[in-house]
Amino acid sequence: MTELERLAAIEEIKQLKARYFRCMDTKQWSGWEEVFAADATMDVSEERPPGSTEAIPLIKGRDNIIPFVSKVLEGVVTVHHGHMPEIELTSETTARGIWAMEDKLQWPDGKTTLHGYGHYHETYEQAGGRWRIKTLKLTRLRMDRT
């Protein structure tokens, strides 16, 4: 892989993550679905929906990720920001990355909010000329809730 190809791949992964955040916040679930590999996994086991104390199990497969997240975020106004990506190509068609993140969520009652900080730990794969998220794990450093 040439240096130009490496830089182009890293930029494509940055664009992929930008679509992830935009489509989630605007609830464009069909576009959000396109950022994941078919066999993607999502680990948000540190998350606790309002009123729940149980960990969320590992979510396996794009066909399970989309309905789960869209249901959890139904009516919730979300704002997600990803910062300072650390992206490493592990082959011509695979990569891993860490993104610093901040998010703000407001539930429909207008009183329940979350302001969080942490990191996304991800792997990516390229298939059919497109990069997609293969694995995603969200870790939190802090969560401010009201």
C-alpha positions in Angstrom: 0.0 0.0 0.0 1.4 3.4 -1.0 1.4 6.3 1.4 -1.3 8.0 -0.7 -3.5 4.8 -0.5 -2.9 4.7 3.2 -3.9 8.3 3.7 -6.9 7.8 1.4 -8.1 4.8 3.5 -7.7 6.7 6.7 -9.8 9.6 5.3 -12.5 7.2 4.1 -12.7 5.8 7.7 -13.0 9.3 9.1 -15.9 10.0 6.6 -17.5 6.7 7.7 -17.4 7.8 11.3 -18.8 11.2 10.4 -21.8 9.4 8.7 -22.2 7.2 11.8 -22.7 10.3 14.0 -24.8 12.3 11.6 -27.2 9.5 10.7 -27.6 8.5 14.3 -28.4 12.0 15.5 -30.8 12.7 12.6 -32.4 9.2 13.0 -31.6 8.3 9.3 -31.5 4.5 10.2 -31.2 3.3 6.6 -28.0 5.5 6.2 -26.8 4.4 9.6 -27.2 0.8 8.6 -24.7 1.3 5.8 -21.8 2.2 8.1 -21.8 -1.4 9.6 -20.6 -4.6 8.2 -23.3 -7.3 8.0 -21.7 -9.3 10.9 -20.7 -6.2 13.0 -20.8 -6.3 16.8 -21.7 -3.5 19.2 -20.6 -3.5 22.8 -22.3 -0.8 24.8 -22.3 -2.8 28.0 -21.4 0.2 30.1 -24.6 2.0 29.1 -27.7 2.0 31.2 -30.9 3.3 29.8 -32.9 5.6 32.2 -34.4 3.6 35.0 -32.4 0.4 34.2 -29.5 -1.1 36.2 -28.9 -4.0 33.8 -26.0 -4.1 31.4 -26.8 -4.2 27.7 -25.6 -7.5 26.2 -23.3 -7.6 23.2 -25.3 -6.9 20.1 -24.4 -9.1 17.1 -25.2 -8.4 13.5 -26.2 -5.2 11.7 -29.8 -6.6 11.5 -29.9 -6.5 15.3 -27.9 -3.3 15.9 -30.2 -1.0 13.9 -33.5 -2.1 15.5 -32.0 -2.1 19.0 -30.5 1.4 18.8 -33.4 3.0 17.0 -35.8 1.7 19.7 -33.6 2.9 22.6 -33.2 6.3 21.0 -36.9 6.7 19.9 -37.9 10.3 20.8 -34.4 11.0 22.3 -32.6 14.1 20.9 -29.0 13.2 20.5 -25.8 15.1 19.7 -22.7 13.1 19.2 -19.2 14.4 18.5 -16.1 12.3 17.6 -12.7 13.8 18.1 -9.0 13.0 17.6 -9.1 9.8 15.7 -6.3 7.4 16.1 -6.5 5.1 13.0 -4.1 2.3 12.2 -4.3 0.2 9.1 -3.7 -3.4 10.0 -3.8 -4.6 6.4 -5.0 -3.3 3.0 -8.6 -4.1 4.0 -8.7 -3.9 7.8 -8.0 -1.2 10.4 -8.6 -0.2 14.0 -9.3 3.1 15.6 -10.0 4.9 18.8 -12.1 8.1 18.8 -12.5 10.4 21.8 -16.2 11.2 22.0 -18.7 13.5 23.7 -22.5 13.0 23.6 -25.6 14.8 24.9 -28.9 13.1 25.0 -32.3 14.4 26.1 -35.3 12.1 26.6 -38.8 13.1 25.6 -39.8 14.0 29.1 -37.6 17.1 28.8 -36.0 16.4 32.2 -33.9 13.3 31.7 -30.5 14.1 30.2 -27.1 12.6 29.8 -23.9 14.3 29.0 -21.2 11.7 28.4 -17.5 11.5 27.6 -15.4 8.6 26.5 -14.0 6.6 23.6 -15.1 4.5 20.8 -12.8 1.5 20.2 -13.5 0.1 16.7 -12.3 -2.2 14.0 -13.1 -1.7 10.3 -13.1 -3.8 7.2 -13.2 -2.9 3.5 -15.4 -5.0 1.3 -16.8 -4.1 -2.1 -14.7 -1.0 -2.1 -16.3 0.5 1.0 -15.1 0.7 4.6 -17.5 -0.4 7.3 -17.5 -0.7 11.1 -16.8 -4.3 12.1 -16.6 -4.0 15.9 -17.6 -1.1 18.1 -17.0 -0.8 21.9 -18.0 2.3 23.7 -16.2 3.1 27.0 -17.1 5.9 29.2 -14.9 8.2 31.3 -17.8 10.2 32.8 -21.5 10.5 32.6 -23.5 13.4 34.0 -27.2 12.6 34.3 -30.2 14.7 35.4 
